Amino acid sequence: MDTHKRTIVKTITWRIIATATTVLTIYLWTKDLSLALGSGLFANALKTIFYYIHERLWNKTDFGRLPVSAKTSRQK
């Protein structure tokens, strides 16, 4: 299970990439830097919160995880 700190760092690094992608896409489409920055930052602030919640919910399930003993035997 990931720690809250790890989830937060993953969330922040991913959102930096996603924000840059959104801002660049809107800017290339509209040529309006103010609109691109405003839209990109607002949308991605919301997405950051939803991503964190999503990660924490997934951490509560064992779906798709190997048992600890299976992980250890695969690493050998």
N, CA, C and O atoms as a Tripos MOL2 file, in Angstrom:
@<TRIPOS>MOLECULE
protein
  304   303    76     0     0
PROTEIN
NO_CHARGES

@<TRIPOS>ATOM
      1 N           0.8430   -1.1790    0.0000 N.3       1 MET1
      2 CA          0.0000    0.0000    0.0000 C.3       1 MET1
      3 C           0.8880    1.2430    0.0000 C.2       1 MET1
      4 O           1.8680    1.3250    0.7400 O.2       1 MET1
      5 N           0.5270    2.2000   -0.8400 N.am      2 ASP2
      6 CA          1.2760    3.4580   -0.8800 C.3       2 ASP2
      7 C           0.9660    4.3090    0.3520 C.2       2 ASP2
      8 O          -0.1350    4.2650    0.9000 O.2       2 ASP2
      9 N           1.9550    5.0740    0.7660 N.am      3 THR3
     10 CA          1.7300    6.0250    1.8520 C.3       3 THR3
     11 C           1.0260    7.2630    1.2890 C.2       3 THR3
     12 O           1.0170    7.4890    0.0790 O.2       3 THR3
     13 N           0.4390    8.0600    2.1870 N.am      4 HIS4
     14 CA         -0.1920    9.3070    1.7440 C.3       4 HIS4
     15 C           0.8480   10.2060    1.0710 C.2       4 HIS4
     16 O           0.5520   10.8540    0.0670 O.2       4 HIS4
     17 N           2.0590   10.2480    1.6190 N.am      5 LYS5
     18 CA          3.1190   11.0960    1.0560 C.3       5 LYS5
     19 C           3.4410   10.6870   -0.3780 C.2       5 LYS5
     20 O           3.5780   11.5420   -1.2530 O.2       5 LYS5
     21 N           3.5620    9.3860   -0.6200 N.am      6 ARG6
     22 CA          3.8600    8.8910   -1.9700 C.3       6 ARG6
     23 C           2.7270    9.2520   -2.9280 C.2       6 ARG6
     24 O           2.9790    9.6910   -4.0500 O.2       6 ARG6
     25 N           1.4870    9.0710   -2.4900 N.am      7 THR7
     26 CA          0.3400    9.4100   -3.3280 C.3       7 THR7
     27 C           0.3250   10.8930   -3.6520 C.2       7 THR7
     28 O           0.0290   11.2730   -4.7850 O.2       7 THR7
     29 N           0.6350   11.7290   -2.6860 N.am      8 ILE8
     30 CA          0.6680   13.1770   -2.9120 C.3       8 ILE8
     31 C           1.7470   13.5460   -3.9270 C.2       8 ILE8
     32 O           1.4980   14.3410   -4.8330 O.2       8 ILE8
     33 N           2.9410   12.9750   -3.7840 N.am      9 VAL9
     34 CA          4.0290   13.2760   -4.7220 C.3       9 VAL9
     35 C           3.6820   12.7870   -6.1270 C.2       9 VAL9
     36 O           3.9380   13.4930   -7.1020 O.2       9 VAL9
     37 N           3.1030   11.5900   -6.2460 N.am     10 LYS10
     38 CA          2.6800   11.0880   -7.5520 C.3      10 LYS10
     39 C           1.6210   12.0030   -8.1480 C.2      10 LYS10
     40 O           1.6530   12.3010   -9.3420 O.2      10 LYS10
     41 N           0.6990   12.4430   -7.3320 N.am     11 THR11
     42 CA         -0.3650   13.3440   -7.7900 C.3      11 THR11
     43 C           0.2280   14.6380   -8.3270 C.2      11 THR11
     44 O          -0.1380   15.0820   -9.4150 O.2      11 THR11
     45 N           1.1300   15.2400   -7.5820 N.am     12 ILE12
     46 CA          1.7160   16.5230   -7.9770 C.3      12 ILE12
     47 C           2.5310   16.3980   -9.2550 C.2      12 ILE12
     48 O           2.3980   17.2280  -10.1550 O.2      12 ILE12
     49 N           3.3740   15.3740   -9.3510 N.am     13 THR13
     50 CA          4.2060   15.2350  -10.5500 C.3      13 THR13
     51 C           3.3570   14.9640  -11.7830 C.2      13 THR13
     52 O           3.6340   15.5020  -12.8550 O.2      13 THR13
     53 N           2.3260   14.1360  -11.6450 N.am     14 TRP14
     54 CA          1.4620   13.8730  -12.7870 C.3      14 TRP14
     55 C           0.6960   15.1220  -13.1900 C.2      14 TRP14
     56 O           0.5490   15.3970  -14.3810 O.2      14 TRP14
     57 N           0.2080   15.8790  -12.2240 N.am     15 ARG15
     58 CA         -0.5740   17.0710  -12.5410 C.3      15 ARG15
     59 C           0.2910   18.1360  -13.2070 C.2      15 ARG15
     60 O          -0.2170   18.9030  -14.0250 O.2      15 ARG15
     61 N           1.5720   18.2070  -12.8850 N.am     16 ILE16
     62 CA          2.4680   19.1470  -13.5760 C.3      16 ILE16
     63 C           2.5140   18.8000  -15.0610 C.2      16 ILE16
     64 O           2.4040   19.6800  -15.9140 O.2      16 ILE16
     65 N           2.6760   17.5210  -15.3630 N.am     17 ILE17
     66 CA          2.7090   17.0760  -16.7580 C.3      17 ILE17
     67 C           1.3600   17.3520  -17.4310 C.2      17 ILE17
     68 O           1.3180   17.8660  -18.5490 O.2      17 ILE17
     69 N           0.2720   17.0150  -16.7600 N.am     18 ALA18
     70 CA         -1.0570   17.1930  -17.3390 C.3      18 ALA18
     71 C          -1.3940   18.6710  -17.5220 C.2      18 ALA18
     72 O          -2.0050   19.0420  -18.5240 O.2      18 ALA18
     73 N          -1.0090   19.5130  -16.5780 N.am     19 THR19
     74 CA         -1.2740   20.9450  -16.6810 C.3      19 THR19
     75 C          -0.5260   21.5380  -17.8650 C.2      19 THR19
     76 O          -1.0890   22.3110  -18.6410 O.2      19 THR19
     77 N           0.7310   21.1790  -18.0010 N.am     20 ALA20
     78 CA          1.5250   21.6790  -19.1270 C.3      20 ALA20
     79 C           0.9080   21.2480  -20.4550 C.2      20 ALA20
     80 O           0.8700   22.0290  -21.4060 O.2      20 ALA20
     81 N           0.4290   20.0190  -20.5220 N.am     21 THR21
     82 CA         -0.2130   19.5150  -21.7340 C.3      21 THR21
     83 C          -1.4840   20.2970  -22.0440 C.2      21 THR21
     84 O          -1.7170   20.6840  -23.1890 O.2      21 THR21
     85 N          -2.3050   20.5300  -21.0180 N.am     22 THR22
     86 CA         -3.5540   21.2760  -21.2100 C.3      22 THR22
     87 C          -3.2870   22.7090  -21.6550 C.2      22 THR22
     88 O          -3.8960   23.1940  -22.6090 O.2      22 THR22
     89 N          -2.3730   23.3830  -20.9590 N.am     23 VAL23
     90 CA         -2.0620   24.7720  -21.2990 C.3      23 VAL23
     91 C          -1.5200   24.8630  -22.7260 C.2      23 VAL23
     92 O          -1.9330   25.7310  -23.4940 O.2      23 VAL23
     93 N          -0.6110   23.9820  -23.0740 N.am     24 LEU24
     94 CA         -0.0460   23.9920  -24.4250 C.3      24 LEU24
     95 C          -1.1150   23.7390  -25.4890 C.2      24 LEU24
     96 O          -1.1470   24.4180  -26.5160 O.2      24 LEU24
     97 N          -1.9760   22.7730  -25.2440 N.am     25 THR25
     98 CA         -3.0370   22.4530  -26.1980 C.3      25 THR25
     99 C          -3.9790   23.6410  -26.3970 C.2      25 THR25
    100 O          -4.2960   24.0010  -27.5310 O.2      25 THR25
    101 N          -4.4260   24.2490  -25.2980 N.am     26 ILE26
    102 CA         -5.3380   25.3960  -25.4110 C.3      26 ILE26
    103 C          -4.6380   26.5690  -26.0860 C.2      26 ILE26
    104 O          -5.2360   27.2620  -26.9100 O.2      26 ILE26
    105 N          -3.3830   26.7890  -25.7420 N.am     27 TYR27
    106 CA         -2.6470   27.8940  -26.3700 C.3      27 TYR27
    107 C          -2.4880   27.6770  -27.8740 C.2      27 TYR27
    108 O          -2.7040   28.6040  -28.6550 O.2      27 TYR27
    109 N          -2.1180   26.4760  -28.2850 N.am     28 LEU28
    110 CA         -1.9490   26.1980  -29.7090 C.3      28 LEU28
    111 C          -3.2700   26.3370  -30.4640 C.2      28 LEU28
    112 O          -3.2880   26.7140  -31.6360 O.2      28 LEU28
    113 N          -4.3680   26.0310  -29.7850 N.am     29 TRP29
    114 CA         -5.6850   26.1090  -30.4140 C.3      29 TRP29
    115 C          -6.1820   27.5490  -30.5120 C.2      29 TRP29
    116 O          -6.7590   27.9450  -31.5250 O.2      29 TRP29
    117 N          -5.9480   28.3500  -29.4280 N.am     30 THR30
    118 CA         -6.5340   29.6960  -29.3650 C.3      30 THR30
    119 C          -5.5250   30.8290  -29.5550 C.2      30 THR30
    120 O          -5.9110   31.9460  -29.8980 O.2      30 THR30
    121 N          -4.2620   30.5580  -29.3400 N.am     31 LYS31
    122 CA         -3.1990   31.5790  -29.3450 C.3      31 LYS31
    123 C          -3.4290   32.6420  -28.2550 C.2      31 LYS31
    124 O          -2.9330   33.7640  -28.3610 O.2      31 LYS31
    125 N          -4.1800   32.2800  -27.2180 N.am     32 ASP32
    126 CA         -4.4890   33.1850  -26.1130 C.3      32 ASP32
    127 C          -3.8560   32.6160  -24.8430 C.2      32 ASP32
    128 O          -4.3920   31.6950  -24.2270 O.2      32 ASP32
    129 N          -2.7010   33.1820  -24.4600 N.am     33 LEU33
    130 CA         -1.9670   32.6500  -23.3080 C.3      33 LEU33
    131 C          -2.7510   32.7990  -22.0060 C.2      33 LEU33
    132 O          -2.7250   31.9050  -21.1610 O.2      33 LEU33
    133 N          -3.4390   33.9080  -21.8440 N.am     34 SER34
    134 CA         -4.2230   34.1330  -20.6300 C.3      34 SER34
    135 C          -5.3180   33.0770  -20.4820 C.2      34 SER34
    136 O          -5.4980   32.5170  -19.4010 O.2      34 SER34
    137 N          -6.0340   32.8110  -21.5410 N.am     35 LEU35
    138 CA         -7.0800   31.7820  -21.5240 C.3      35 LEU35
    139 C          -6.4650   30.4080  -21.2620 C.2      35 LEU35
    140 O          -6.9990   29.6230  -20.4780 O.2      35 LEU35
    141 N          -5.3570   30.1250  -21.9110 N.am     36 ALA36
    142 CA         -4.7050   28.8240  -21.7520 C.3      36 ALA36
    143 C          -4.2550   28.6030  -20.3150 C.2      36 ALA36
    144 O          -4.4900   27.5360  -19.7490 O.2      36 ALA36
    145 N          -3.6140   29.5980  -19.7230 N.am     37 LEU37
    146 CA         -3.1480   29.4630  -18.3370 C.3      37 LEU37
    147 C          -4.3100   29.3650  -17.3560 C.2      37 LEU37
    148 O          -4.3130   28.5110  -16.4700 O.2      37 LEU37
    149 N          -5.2860   30.2350  -17.5160 N.am     38 GLY38
    150 CA         -6.4360   30.2260  -16.6120 C.3      38 GLY38
    151 C          -7.2000   28.9160  -16.6650 C.2      38 GLY38
    152 O          -7.4920   28.3180  -15.6290 O.2      38 GLY38
    153 N          -7.5210   28.4730  -17.8640 N.am     39 SER39
    154 CA         -8.2550   27.2200  -18.0430 C.3      39 SER39
    155 C          -7.4430   26.0310  -17.5480 C.2      39 SER39
    156 O          -7.9500   25.1680  -16.8320 O.2      39 SER39
    157 N          -6.1870   26.0030  -17.9380 N.am     40 GLY40
    158 CA         -5.3250   24.8790  -17.5580 C.3      40 GLY40
    159 C          -5.1420   24.7660  -16.0610 C.2      40 GLY40
    160 O          -5.2090   23.6710  -15.5030 O.2      40 GLY40
    161 N          -4.9110   25.8900  -15.4090 N.am     41 LEU41
    162 CA         -4.6780   25.8440  -13.9610 C.3      41 LEU41
    163 C          -5.9480   25.5160  -13.1950 C.2      41 LEU41
    164 O          -5.8990   24.7400  -12.2410 O.2      41 LEU41
    165 N          -7.0760   26.0810  -13.5810 N.am     42 PHE42
    166 CA         -8.3370   25.7950  -12.8880 C.3      42 PHE42
    167 C          -8.7320   24.3310  -13.0390 C.2      42 PHE42
    168 O          -9.0160   23.6520  -12.0520 O.2      42 PHE42
    169 N          -8.7480   23.8540  -14.2710 N.am     43 ALA43
    170 CA         -9.1510   22.4690  -14.5210 C.3      43 ALA43
    171 C          -8.2320   21.4850  -13.8040 C.2      43 ALA43
    172 O          -8.6930   20.4940  -13.2380 O.2      43 ALA43
    173 N          -6.9610   21.7570  -13.8320 N.am     44 ASN44
    174 CA         -6.0210   20.8160  -13.2380 C.3      44 ASN44
    175 C          -5.9780   20.8810  -11.7170 C.2      44 ASN44
    176 O          -5.5940   19.9030  -11.0740 O.2      44 ASN44
    177 N          -6.3600   22.0040  -11.1310 N.am     45 ALA45
    178 CA         -6.4930   22.0510   -9.6720 C.3      45 ALA45
    179 C          -7.6000   21.0930   -9.2390 C.2      45 ALA45
    180 O          -7.4340   20.3430   -8.2760 O.2      45 ALA45
    181 N          -8.7170   21.1160   -9.9410 N.am     46 LEU46
    182 CA         -9.8110   20.1910   -9.6320 C.3      46 LEU46
    183 C          -9.4000   18.7400   -9.8730 C.2      46 LEU46
    184 O          -9.6970   17.8580   -9.0680 O.2      46 LEU46
    185 N          -8.7260   18.5090  -10.9730 N.am     47 LYS47
    186 CA         -8.3000   17.1460  -11.3110 C.3      47 LYS47
    187 C          -7.3060   16.5940  -10.2940 C.2      47 LYS47
    188 O          -7.2760   15.3880  -10.0490 O.2      47 LYS47
    189 N          -6.5020   17.4570   -9.7080 N.am     48 THR48
    190 CA         -5.5540   17.0150   -8.6820 C.3      48 THR48
    191 C          -6.2930   16.4380   -7.4910 C.2      48 THR48
    192 O          -5.9210   15.3870   -6.9680 O.2      48 THR48
    193 N          -7.3230   17.1170   -7.0700 N.am     49 ILE49
    194 CA         -8.1190   16.6490   -5.9270 C.3      49 ILE49
    195 C          -8.7820   15.3120   -6.2550 C.2      49 ILE49
    196 O          -8.7420   14.3830   -5.4490 O.2      49 ILE49
    197 N          -9.3910   15.2150   -7.4390 N.am     50 PHE50
    198 CA        -10.0660   13.9810   -7.8240 C.3      50 PHE50
    199 C          -9.0790   12.8200   -8.0110 C.2      50 PHE50
    200 O          -9.4070   11.6770   -7.6960 O.2      50 PHE50
    201 N          -7.8910   13.1020   -8.5150 N.am     51 TYR51
    202 CA         -6.8780   12.0530   -8.6850 C.3      51 TYR51
    203 C          -6.4410   11.5000   -7.3260 C.2      51 TYR51
    204 O          -6.3060   10.2870   -7.1600 O.2      51 TYR51
    205 N          -6.2250   12.3780   -6.3710 N.am     52 TYR52
    206 CA         -5.8120   11.9410   -5.0320 C.3      52 TYR52
    207 C          -6.8840   11.0300   -4.4280 C.2      52 TYR52
    208 O          -6.5690    9.9700   -3.8870 O.2      52 TYR52
    209 N          -8.1330   11.4400   -4.5220 N.am     53 ILE53
    210 CA         -9.2330   10.6210   -3.9930 C.3      53 ILE53
    211 C          -9.2720    9.2740   -4.7190 C.2      53 ILE53
    212 O          -9.4380    8.2320   -4.0840 O.2      53 ILE53
    213 N          -9.1230    9.2920   -6.0250 N.am     54 HIS54
    214 CA         -9.1150    8.0720   -6.8230 C.3      54 HIS54
    215 C          -8.0080    7.1170   -6.3720 C.2      54 HIS54
    216 O          -8.2510    5.9240   -6.1930 O.2      54 HIS54
    217 N          -6.8050    7.6370   -6.1920 N.am     55 GLU55
    218 CA         -5.6750    6.8110   -5.7540 C.3      55 GLU55
    219 C          -5.9280    6.1960   -4.3760 C.2      55 GLU55
    220 O          -5.6450    5.0190   -4.1540 O.2      55 GLU55
    221 N          -6.4600    6.9980   -3.4570 N.am     56 ARG56
    222 CA         -6.7010    6.4920   -2.1000 C.3      56 ARG56
    223 C          -7.7770    5.4110   -2.1040 C.2      56 ARG56
    224 O          -7.6790    4.4360   -1.3590 O.2      56 ARG56
    225 N          -8.7960    5.5750   -2.9330 N.am     57 LEU57
    226 CA         -9.8350    4.5480   -3.0310 C.3      57 LEU57
    227 C          -9.2710    3.2610   -3.6100 C.2      57 LEU57
    228 O          -9.5800    2.1760   -3.1180 O.2      57 LEU57
    229 N          -8.4510    3.3650   -4.6430 N.am     58 TRP58
    230 CA         -7.8320    2.1760   -5.2190 C.3      58 TRP58
    231 C          -6.9090    1.4820   -4.2130 C.2      58 TRP58
    232 O          -6.7670    0.2600   -4.2340 O.2      58 TRP58
    233 N          -6.2920    2.2580   -3.3470 N.am     59 ASN59
    234 CA         -5.4100    1.6660   -2.3390 C.3      59 ASN59
    235 C          -6.1730    0.8180   -1.3410 C.2      59 ASN59
    236 O          -5.5700   -0.0050   -0.6520 O.2      59 ASN59
    237 N          -7.4790    0.9940   -1.2420 N.am     60 LYS60
    238 CA         -8.2850    0.2330   -0.2850 C.3      60 LYS60
    239 C          -8.7070   -1.1320   -0.8260 C.2      60 LYS60
    240 O          -9.2960   -1.9330   -0.1000 O.2      60 LYS60
    241 N          -8.4070   -1.3980   -2.0940 N.am     61 THR61
    242 CA         -8.7820   -2.6850   -2.6690 C.3      61 THR61
    243 C          -7.5360   -3.4920   -3.0380 C.2      61 THR61
    244 O          -6.4780   -2.9320   -3.3270 O.2      61 THR61
    245 N          -7.6820   -4.7880   -3.0220 N.am     62 ASP62
    246 CA         -6.5730   -5.6580   -3.4170 C.3      62 ASP62
    247 C          -6.6850   -6.1000   -4.8730 C.2      62 ASP62
    248 O          -5.8940   -6.9240   -5.3330 O.2      62 ASP62
    249 N          -7.6560   -5.5620   -5.5980 N.am     63 PHE63
    250 CA         -7.8630   -5.9390   -6.9900 C.3      63 PHE63
    251 C          -6.5690   -5.7880   -7.7960 C.2      63 PHE63
    252 O          -5.9710   -4.7130   -7.8360 O.2      63 PHE63
    253 N          -6.1480   -6.8880   -8.4360 N.am     64 GLY64
    254 CA         -4.9820   -6.8620   -9.3000 C.3      64 GLY64
    255 C          -3.6450   -6.9290   -8.5900 C.2      64 GLY64
    256 O          -2.6030   -6.9080   -9.2450 O.2      64 GLY64
    257 N          -3.6480   -7.0090   -7.2790 N.am     65 ARG65
    258 CA         -2.3820   -7.1020   -6.5340 C.3      65 ARG65
    259 C          -2.0290   -8.5540   -6.2850 C.2      65 ARG65
    260 O          -2.8990   -9.4060   -6.1060 O.2      65 ARG65
    261 N          -0.7400   -8.8120   -6.2800 N.am     66 LEU66
    262 CA         -0.2590  -10.1460   -5.9340 C.3      66 LEU66
    263 C          -0.1100  -10.2470   -4.4250 C.2      66 LEU66
    264 O           0.2260   -9.2620   -3.7680 O.2      66 LEU66
    265 N          -0.3550  -11.4200   -3.8720 N.am     67 PRO67
    266 CA         -0.0740  -11.5970   -2.4340 C.3      67 PRO67
    267 C           1.3940  -11.3550   -2.1670 C.2      67 PRO67
    268 O           2.2200  -11.5290   -3.0630 O.2      67 PRO67
    269 N           1.7360  -10.9590   -0.9590 N.am     68 VAL68
    270 CA          3.1280  -10.6510   -0.6040 C.3      68 VAL68
    271 C           4.0350  -11.8250   -0.9210 C.2      68 VAL68
    272 O           5.1340  -11.6140   -1.4350 O.2      68 VAL68
    273 N           3.6260  -13.0530   -0.6390 N.am     69 SER69
    274 CA          4.4580  -14.2230   -0.9180 C.3      69 SER69
    275 C           4.7130  -14.3780   -2.4090 C.2      69 SER69
    276 O           5.8060  -14.7970   -2.7920 O.2      69 SER69
    277 N           3.7620  -14.0620   -3.2540 N.am     70 ALA70
    278 CA          3.9510  -14.1680   -4.7060 C.3      70 ALA70
    279 C           4.9170  -13.1020   -5.1920 C.2      70 ALA70
    280 O           5.7070  -13.3600   -6.1010 O.2      70 ALA70
    281 N           4.8730  -11.9060   -4.6080 N.am     71 LYS71
    282 CA          5.8190  -10.8540   -4.9900 C.3      71 LYS71
    283 C           7.2260  -11.2700   -4.6610 C.2      71 LYS71
    284 O           8.1310  -11.0980   -5.4770 O.2      71 LYS71
    285 N           7.4270  -11.8120   -3.4830 N.am     72 THR72
    286 CA          8.7560  -12.2120   -3.0330 C.3      72 THR72
    287 C           9.3100  -13.3100   -3.9370 C.2      72 THR72
    288 O          10.4770  -13.2550   -4.3250 O.2      72 THR72
    289 N           8.4960  -14.3020   -4.2790 N.am     73 SER73
    290 CA          9.0030  -15.4030   -5.1060 C.3      73 SER73
    291 C           9.2920  -14.9420   -6.5320 C.2      73 SER73
    292 O          10.1720  -15.5080   -7.1820 O.2      73 SER73
    293 N           8.5820  -13.9330   -7.0400 N.am     74 ARG74
    294 CA          8.8450  -13.4100   -8.3880 C.3      74 ARG74
    295 C          10.1300  -12.6150   -8.4460 C.2      74 ARG74
    296 O          10.7630  -12.5410   -9.4990 O.2      74 ARG74
    297 N          10.5290  -12.0190   -7.3350 N.am     75 GLN75
    298 CA         11.7230  -11.1690   -7.3190 C.3      75 GLN75
    299 C          12.9980  -11.9730   -7.2860 C.2      75 GLN75
    300 O          14.0690  -11.4220   -7.5390 O.2      75 GLN75
    301 N          12.9270  -13.2450   -6.9850 N.am     76 LYS76
    302 CA         14.1400  -14.0740   -6.8790 C.3      76 LYS76
    303 C          14.6670  -14.4600   -8.2330 C.2      76 LYS76
    304 O          15.6790  -15.1550   -8.3260 O.2      76 LYS76
@<TRIPOS>BOND
     1     1     2 1
     2     2     3 1
     3     3     4 2
     4     3     5 am
     5     5     6 1
     6     6     7 1
     7     7     8 2
     8     7     9 am
     9     9    10 1
    10    10    11 1
    11    11    12 2
    12    11    13 am
    13    13    14 1
    14    14    15 1
    15    15    16 2
    16    15    17 am
    17    17    18 1
    18    18    19 1
    19    19    20 2
    20    19    21 am
    21    21    22 1
    22    22    23 1
    23    23    24 2
    24    23    25 am
    25    25    26 1
    26    26    27 1
    27    27    28 2
    28    27    29 am
    29    29    30 1
    30    30    31 1
    31    31    32 2
    32    31    33 am
    33    33    34 1
    34    34    35 1
    35    35    36 2
    36    35    37 am
    37    37    38 1
    38    38    39 1
    39    39    40 2
    40    39    41 am
    41    41    42 1
    42    42    43 1
    43    43    44 2
    44    43    45 am
    45    45    46 1
    46    46    47 1
    47    47    48 2
    48    47    49 am
    49    49    50 1
    50    50    51 1
    51    51    52 2
    52    51    53 am
    53    53    54 1
    54    54    55 1
    55    55    56 2
    56    55    57 am
    57    57    58 1
    58    58    59 1
    59    59    60 2
    60    59    61 am
    61    61    62 1
    62    62    63 1
    63    63    64 2
    64    63    65 am
    65    65    66 1
    66    66    67 1
    67    67    68 2
    68    67    69 am
    69    69    70 1
    70    70    71 1
    71    71    72 2
    72    71    73 am
    73    73    74 1
    74    74    75 1
    75    75    76 2
    76    75    77 am
    77    77    78 1
    78    78    79 1
    79    79    80 2
    80    79    81 am
    81    81    82 1
    82    82    83 1
    83    83    84 2
    84    83    85 am
    85    85    86 1
    86    86    87 1
    87    87    88 2
    88    87    89 am
    89    89    90 1
    90    90    91 1
    91    91    92 2
    92    91    93 am
    93    93    94 1
    94    94    95 1
    95    95    96 2
    96    95    97 am
    97    97    98 1
    98    98    99 1
    99    99   100 2
   100    99   101 am
   101   101   102 1
   102   102   103 1
   103   103   104 2
   104   103   105 am
   105   105   106 1
   106   106   107 1
   107   107   108 2
   108   107   109 am
   109   109   110 1
   110   110   111 1
   111   111   112 2
   112   111   113 am
   113   113   114 1
   114   114   115 1
   115   115   116 2
   116   115   117 am
   117   117   118 1
   118   118   119 1
   119   119   120 2
   120   119   121 am
   121   121   122 1
   122   122   123 1
   123   123   124 2
   124   123   125 am
   125   125   126 1
   126   126   127 1
   127   127   128 2
   128   127   129 am
   129   129   130 1
   130   130   131 1
   131   131   132 2
   132   131   133 am
   133   133   134 1
   134   134   135 1
   135   135   136 2
   136   135   137 am
   137   137   138 1
   138   138   139 1
   139   139   140 2
   140   139   141 am
   141   141   142 1
   142   142   143 1
   143   143   144 2
   144   143   145 am
   145   145   146 1
   146   146   147 1
   147   147   148 2
   148   147   149 am
   149   149   150 1
   150   150   151 1
   151   151   152 2
   152   151   153 am
   153   153   154 1
   154   154   155 1
   155   155   156 2
   156   155   157 am
   157   157   158 1
   158   158   159 1
   159   159   160 2
   160   159   161 am
   161   161   162 1
   162   162   163 1
   163   163   164 2
   164   163   165 am
   165   165   166 1
   166   166   167 1
   167   167   168 2
   168   167   169 am
   169   169   170 1
   170   170   171 1
   171   171   172 2
   172   171   173 am
   173   173   174 1
   174   174   175 1
   175   175   176 2
   176   175   177 am
   177   177   178 1
   178   178   179 1
   179   179   180 2
   180   179   181 am
   181   181   182 1
   182   182   183 1
   183   183   184 2
   184   183   185 am
   185   185   186 1
   186   186   187 1
   187   187   188 2
   188   187   189 am
   189   189   190 1
   190   190   191 1
   191   191   192 2
   192   191   193 am
   193   193   194 1
   194   194   195 1
   195   195   196 2
   196   195   197 am
   197   197   198 1
   198   198   199 1
   199   199   200 2
   200   199   201 am
   201   201   202 1
   202   202   203 1
   203   203   204 2
   204   203   205 am
   205   205   206 1
   206   206   207 1
   207   207   208 2
   208   207   209 am
   209   209   210 1
   210   210   211 1
   211   211   212 2
   212   211   213 am
   213   213   214 1
   214   214   215 1
   215   215   216 2
   216   215   217 am
   217   217   218 1
   218   218   219 1
   219   219   220 2
   220   219   221 am
   221   221   222 1
   222   222   223 1
   223   223   224 2
   224   223   225 am
   225   225   226 1
   226   226   227 1
   227   227   228 2
   228   227   229 am
   229   229   230 1
   230   230   231 1
   231   231   232 2
   232   231   233 am
   233   233   234 1
   234   234   235 1
   235   235   236 2
   236   235   237 am
   237   237   238 1
   238   238   239 1
   239   239   240 2
   240   239   241 am
   241   241   242 1
   242   242   243 1
   243   243   244 2
   244   243   245 am
   245   245   246 1
   246   246   247 1
   247   247   248 2
   248   247   249 am
   249   249   250 1
   250   250   251 1
   251   251   252 2
   252   251   253 am
   253   253   254 1
   254   254   255 1
   255   255   256 2
   256   255   257 am
   257   257   258 1
   258   258   259 1
   259   259   260 2
   260   259   261 am
   261   261   262 1
   262   262   263 1
   263   263   264 2
   264   263   265 am
   265   265   266 1
   266   266   267 1
   267   267   268 2
   268   267   269 am
   269   269   270 1
   270   270   271 1
   271   271   272 2
   272   271   273 am
   273   273   274 1
   274   274   275 1
   275   275   276 2
   276   275   277 am
   277   277   278 1
   278   278   279 1
   279   279   280 2
   280   279   281 am
   281   281   282 1
   282   282   283 1
   283   283   284 2
   284   283   285 am
   285   285   286 1
   286   286   287 1
   287   287   288 2
   288   287   289 am
   289   289   290 1
   290   290   291 1
   291   291   292 2
   292   291   293 am
   293   293   294 1
   294   294   295 1
   295   295   296 2
   296   295   297 am
   297   297   298 1
   298   298   299 1
   299   299   300 2
   300   299   301 am
   301   301   302 1
   302   302   303 1
   303   303   304 2
@<TRIPOS>SUBSTRUCTURE
     1 MET1         2 RESIDUE 1 A MET
     2 ASP2         6 RESIDUE 1 A ASP
     3 THR3        10 RESIDUE 1 A THR
     4 HIS4        14 RESIDUE 1 A HIS
     5 LYS5        18 RESIDUE 1 A LYS
     6 ARG6        22 RESIDUE 1 A ARG
     7 THR7        26 RESIDUE 1 A THR
     8 ILE8        30 RESIDUE 1 A ILE
     9 VAL9        34 RESIDUE 1 A VAL
    10 LYS10       38 RESIDUE 1 A LYS
    11 THR11       42 RESIDUE 1 A THR
    12 ILE12       46 RESIDUE 1 A ILE
    13 THR13       50 RESIDUE 1 A THR
    14 TRP14       54 RESIDUE 1 A TRP
    15 ARG15       58 RESIDUE 1 A ARG
    16 ILE16       62 RESIDUE 1 A ILE
    17 ILE17       66 RESIDUE 1 A ILE
    18 ALA18       70 RESIDUE 1 A ALA
    19 THR19       74 RESIDUE 1 A THR
    20 ALA20       78 RESIDUE 1 A ALA
    21 THR21       82 RESIDUE 1 A THR
    22 THR22       86 RESIDUE 1 A THR
    23 VAL23       90 RESIDUE 1 A VAL
    24 LEU24       94 RESIDUE 1 A LEU
    25 THR25       98 RESIDUE 1 A THR
    26 ILE26      102 RESIDUE 1 A ILE
    27 TYR27      106 RESIDUE 1 A TYR
    28 LEU28      110 RESIDUE 1 A LEU
    29 TRP29      114 RESIDUE 1 A TRP
    30 THR30      118 RESIDUE 1 A THR
    31 LYS31      122 RESIDUE 1 A LYS
    32 ASP32      126 RESIDUE 1 A ASP
    33 LEU33      130 RESIDUE 1 A LEU
    34 SER34      134 RESIDUE 1 A SER
    35 LEU35      138 RESIDUE 1 A LEU
    36 ALA36      142 RESIDUE 1 A ALA
    37 LEU37      146 RESIDUE 1 A LEU
    38 GLY38      150 RESIDUE 1 A GLY
    39 SER39      154 RESIDUE 1 A SER
    40 GLY40      158 RESIDUE 1 A GLY
    41 LEU41      162 RESIDUE 1 A LEU
    42 PHE42      166 RESIDUE 1 A PHE
    43 ALA43      170 RESIDUE 1 A ALA
    44 ASN44      174 RESIDUE 1 A ASN
    45 ALA45      178 RESIDUE 1 A ALA
    46 LEU46      182 RESIDUE 1 A LEU
    47 LYS47      186 RESIDUE 1 A LYS
    48 THR48      190 RESIDUE 1 A THR
    49 ILE49      194 RESIDUE 1 A ILE
    50 PHE50      198 RESIDUE 1 A PHE
    51 TYR51      202 RESIDUE 1 A TYR
    52 TYR52      206 RESIDUE 1 A TYR
    53 ILE53      210 RESIDUE 1 A ILE
    54 HIS54      214 RESIDUE 1 A HIS
    55 GLU55      218 RESIDUE 1 A GLU
    56 ARG56      222 RESIDUE 1 A ARG
    57 LEU57      226 RESIDUE 1 A LEU
    58 TRP58      230 RESIDUE 1 A TRP
    59 ASN59      234 RESIDUE 1 A ASN
    60 LYS60      238 RESIDUE 1 A LYS
    61 THR61      242 RESIDUE 1 A THR
    62 ASP62      246 RESIDUE 1 A ASP
    63 PHE63      250 RESIDUE 1 A PHE
    64 GLY64      254 RESIDUE 1 A GLY
    65 ARG65      258 RESIDUE 1 A ARG
    66 LEU66      262 RESIDUE 1 A LEU
    67 PRO67      266 RESIDUE 1 A PRO
    68 VAL68      270 RESIDUE 1 A VAL
    69 SER69      274 RESIDUE 1 A SER
    70 ALA70      278 RESIDUE 1 A ALA
    71 LYS71      282 RESIDUE 1 A LYS
    72 THR72      286 RESIDUE 1 A THR
    73 SER73      290 RESIDUE 1 A SER
    74 ARG74      294 RESIDUE 1 A ARG
    75 GLN75      298 RESIDUE 1 A GLN
    76 LYS76      302 RESIDUE 1 A LYS
